[in-house]
Structures are given as C-alpha cells and as structure tokens.
Amino acid sequence: MKKYIAFVGVVGLLAVLGLQGIKKDSKQLDENKFPGERGYSVYPIPLKDIANINFAGEPVPVHLTDIKERLERELLVNTYWQSNGMLLLKRMNRFFPIIEPILEKNNIPDDFKYLAVIESGLTNVVSPAGATGFWQFLKGTGKEYDLQIDDEIDERYHLKKATEAACKYLTNNYGLFESWTLAAAAYNGGHNGLKKYLEQQQVGSYYDLLLGEETGRYVFRIIALKYIHQNQDKFGFRLNPEDFYPSYETTYLKVDTAVEDFAVFAKDHGINYKILKLLNPWLRKPYLKNGGQKSYYLEIPSGKKAMLQPHNNKVLTFDEE
C-alpha cells in the first residue's frame, strides 16, 4: 500500500511538472504568434451605408476614392481609440443640451456641435497658440466677437457666450463662402487662407481642394464623429443611460458688485470654491473687483444632487509658527 501511494505521488508530481511544461511551452508559442493567430481581430469599418452621408445638409462625395478613404481614416481613428471615443460620447450627453438650442436660435446647422468636439474634446483646453475654451478662440478673435477677456474674466471659458460667438463667426463664414462645409473649414484654416486656396486652385468645393494636413482632415473628423455618435451601437460603444455624464442642475445668481473672496462667497451660498469654479470657469481670479459695476450671472447648483454638493463643511485652520 505504501509503495502504491508513493507510486501515485511520483506519477502526480510528474504530471504536475508535465502540465507546467506544457503551459510554459504554450505561453512561449503564444508569444511567437501574431495577434490574429491568438484570436484577436481588428475589423475595417463597413462603408456600404455612407453613400448618403452629409454635413449640414451638404452631400459628401464619397463616390470619389480619395474622399471615401479620408473619411474612413477618421472613422477608424475614432472607433479604435476607444477610451477617447467613450469619453467624448459621455461628455456630449452633458454639453450638447447647452450647445444645441444656441445653434438653433442662430440658424446654424446642428452638425456644428461636433465642431466643438473636435476643437476641444468638450473641455476647457488651451492650445499652444493660446486658443482657449470649447470653441478654441484666440484672444483677439474672442474680443472681436464680443467676449470679455481680461485678468478677471475670460468668457472664452463661458460655454453659452462662447457658443454665441462661434455662431456669429460661422454666420460670417457662410456669408463669405455660401457653403457650410467651407464655413467649417474656414473655422480651422481662417477666411483668408481658405479664399487663397480656392482662388489658386480654381475650385469652389472643400472636397476639391488640396489642403494642409490639419484643415484637410478637419471636416472629415467632424463627419466621422457625427456618424459614430448617431450609430454608437454599430461601432461597439455600449453605454447604458446611467453611463453618460448628466447635465448639471443649476440656477443663476446675479452679481453686480465687487466680490472680495469667492471662497467665502461660495460658502455663503452652500457650496465651495471648487464647485463655483467648476460651474463658472470664466472667473479667472479668486476675487472680482468689478470696477465697472457690470452685472454677471453665476451658475450655482439648484438641486440636491451629491455631485454638486460639498463633501463636508469642515474648515481646517493652521496656526502660523
């Protein structure tokens, strides 16, 4: 019996060692395989449904080989950069309800909400050239379109006012080019630059122009994001309603005097400085001198949702040594 037990033990040990060897060999084999040989697959984007795709009601000539390939590039980039695509879709749910009615009021096609997405990712970024906010206005252009930009206030960070300014800019572009597609391209390349290319190349369409890399991709990026947003499930983005970022529930508070300390101001209104700045990023200082006694409307939470309430009301103080 003892010999049998010993024999079984030896056999078991050999079996374990053998399995480990097999696992090790399998791992080595897997490491030498291409992804497709390991069961990982990357698929092209089916383009059979894009024949009637348009931007702002203007047809995209996807029957032309280079146009089809340029659009496919942007669809692939935005489909397989999944983390970025997921974040954009989540943010769209929060900010599109603010942008859409302003575009509609100003007779700007709804598709231009995607222009803000490719400009900034719907975040208040600042480019190396100094373009700022969701709509990426340079300082001079922002002032030209009636945005207040100074040490205390920068309305390029004010989503509603910046969207109004973008509408004026796009309306001017459309007046110049009589094409929403060219109006979008000029948002990136500038009026004068685009006019120069149209005249030099003797064409009248964005899709007939040979442009630099950025402006040449610009409108296609907008169209790709529109198409993915409208067909999320087809592109593999599986978001439940609770996965999207919800809109903030806010009300407005009129301020027409100086504010010595916005941290104190926020606390007096049941929030904290972080929440005040989250809702009003256009306030650039922790105070407001307001020498001109202008009226400003600050957003503050109107509901009792935890995401816009202070974590606690404890105040830490430190004695100076």
Secondary structure, DSSP 8 states (H G I E B T S, - for coil): -HHHHHHHHHHHHHHHHHHHHHHHHHHHHHHTS-GGGGT--------TT-TT-EETTEE--TTSHHHHHHHHHHHHHHHH-HHHHHHHHHHHHHHHHHHHHHHHHTT--GGGHHHHHHHHSSS--B-TT--BTTTTB-HHHHHHTT--BSSSBBGGG-HHHHHHHHHHHHHHHHHHHS-HHHHHHHHHH-HHHHHHHHHHHT---GGG----HHHHHHHHHHHHHHHHHHTTTTTT----GGGS-----EEEEEE-S-BS-HHHHHHHTTS-HHHHHHH-TTB-SSSB--TT---EEEEEE-S--GGGS-S----------
